[in-house]
Amino acid sequence: MIGPPRMSERDDVIPLPLDDDDDDVAWALQTAAVQWRRGAKADSVVWLRRAVESAMEVGHVPRATQLNELIAGVEERIVADIFSA
C-alpha cells in the first residue's frame, strides 16, 4: 500500500524514494531533489516526470500516479515562488 510520500528532512518538496521503488525511480527522485536544492526547479520537475515514466515502465502504476499528483503541487509552488519574488 502506498501512503503519502515521505519527504527528506532537508527538502519538503521532493519525496524520498521508497524501499520498493525501482532503481530508476529512486535515481530520478534523488536527482530531482539535488536539482531542487541547487535552485534548478524546472529541472527538478523534469526528473520527477522521469520518475513517473520509470514507475510506469516497471508496472508500478500506483507509485506513478502518486508522483504525478505530486508534480502538480511542485509546479504550483514554483509559480507561487515566481510571483512572490
ABEGO torsion letter per residue (X at the ends): XBBBBBBBAABAABBBBBAABBAAAAAAAAAAAAAAAAGBAAAAAAAAAAAAAAAAAAGBAAAAAAAAAAAAAAAAAAAAAAAAX
